[in-house]
């Protein structure tokens, strides 16, 4: 099929099979549905479409794209071995864990005593404040101000134009996590007071 630039091309997938398999495409194509954000597809990709009836295809290039696909109940793997599966979590999964990912493969247990929580920290507009005295391997913070505030986080020299930027409020929390053992400072660049919550791991 030919997909024109700047258009959404509808396709019917309901009841035809479980997988849409991309046989070939002359450029990356995005597939989406009413309750699915567009997902990028290239030659060899496959996507589980069993939960959908109607979907649409579009692309970002300024020319016609030739797109060849099939829908099958068998998870055929064409030339490419990469894959894309759309999954939907019907119910939330609750769990608790005391592990830390060390290098992406190994994990190590963390004892409860290795985590330190501190009282919320308030920073006046246009001021810098020390938020940790060091001694942690990792520090995680959240911006929980009454209204949206913008902060810069870094060493003693942090300022309105220097440091990592984090913004948020108690209604739209902004967060930052750092592997850092030294003192941390935050500078409030906003016109209203900022409030931070902070957790450190020793």
N, C-alpha and C positions, 0 to 999 in steps of 0.2 A: 504494500500500500504506500501511497505518497502522503506525507504530512506537510502541509503548507506552513510557511513561517507566520508567526503571530496569530495562530488559530489553535483551538482545542478540538481535536478529532475524537468523537465518541466511539467507543467500542463496546459491544455486548459480550460479557464473559459469564453471566449467570447460567448455571447448569451445563456448561460446555466442557468442564474439566477443572482440575484443581490447580494446575500450573500454567501460567503464561510463559512461554519460552521464546527468547529472542534468537531467531536464526541468524539474522544479520541486520545491521543498521548502518547507514552512511554517516551518521553523527549521533552523539548521545541524545536520548529521548527521555522525557519525564512522563511517568504514568501516575495518575491520581484519581481520586474519587471524592464524593461529597464529604466523607469522614476520614479521608486519608490525605496527608500532605504529599505533594509530588515526590516520587522516588526516581532517581536517575537509573536508566537502563542503557546497557551497551551490548554489543554482540556477545552471545554466550550466557547472558544473565537469565535468570528465571525468577518468577515471583509467584507466591501463593495467592490466588485470586478467588479461592473457594467462598469467601465471605461476601463477595461483591456481585452485583448484577450489572451495573453500568460503570464504566471507567472512561477516562479520557487520556489522550496522548497529546503532548506538545513538545516543542524544542526551542532552543535559544539562538539558533543560527539563522542567517538571513537568506536562506535558500531552501528549496524543497529537500526533504529528507526521505530516502527510501527505507521503509521499515518492514521487515519480513518476520512474522511470528507464527507460533502455533499454540493451541491450548490443548492440554493433555492431562489425563489422570496419572500418567507416568512421569516421574521427575527426570526427564531426559537431560543429559549434560552434553551440550554441543561442544565446539572446539574449546571454549573457555571453561575453566573449572570454578570460576568465581560465581557466587550466587547471592540472591537477595530474597529473603522470606519476610513477608509482612505478617506480624503477629499482633494480636490484641489481647491485653490483659483484662480479663473480665472482672476479676476480684483482686483487691490489693493483697499482697503477700506480706505478712508481718514476720519479722525475725529479729533476733538480737545476736550480736557477735562481739568478740573481743580480739580481733585480729587486725594486723596492719600489713598492707601490701608493701613488701620491701623492695622488690625489683621486678614486679610484674609476674613472677613465677613463684617465689617463695613467700611464705607468710610467717609471722611471728606473733605469739600471744602477748597481749598487753594486760598487765595487772591493773585493777581499778585504781590503785594508788599512783599509777603513772600519769593519770589525767588530773589536771587542775582546772577548776572553774573559778572565775573571779566575779565580783559584783559588776554590774553594768557600769560602763565608763561614759561620762558626759563630757563633751568637748565644746567649749564656747565658740561662737562664730569667729573666724579669722585667727584662731589660735592653734598652737602645737601642744601636744601632750604626750608624755611617755605612757605607753599602754602595757609594756612588759619590761621587766628588769633582766631578762635573759634567763638562761638555764633550761630552756625547752628545746626539744628536737624539732617540734612542729607546733605552729600556732595557727588556730583557725578563728576568724572573727566574722561577725555579722553586723550589718548596719540596721539598727532597729529604732531609728529616730521617729518622732511623731509625724514629721513630714519628710519628703525626700531631701537628703543631704548628700553632698559630694565630699569625699575625703581623699587625701593622699597619704599613703603609708610607706614608711621606710626608716632610714637611720636618723640620727640627730639632725641632719641637714634637710629633712623633709620640709617642703614648702608648697605654696599654692601651685607652683609650676614644676614640682620635683617629687618623685615617688610614685608608687603604684596607685592607680585610681580605683576606688570602689565607691559605689553609690547605692542608696536604697532607703527604705523606711520600714516601719513595722508592718505595713500593708504590702510592701514589695521588697522583701529582704534582699540586700546585696551581701555577698560573702566572698571571703578571700582566705586562702590557706597557704602557709609558707613553711618550708623546711629551713629553719633559721634558729641559731642558738643565742644571738646577741639581743641587745635592747631594741625594742621597736617603738616608733613614734607615729602618731597620726596627726594630720593637719586638717582642720575643718575649713573648707573653702566656701561654705554656704553662709547665708545670712541668718540662719536659725541654728539652734543648738543641735549637735549630733549626739547620738547615743549608740554605744557599741556593746555587744556581748562577746566574750572571749573565752576560749578554751585552749589550754596548753598541754602538750604531751611531753613528758620528761624522757 
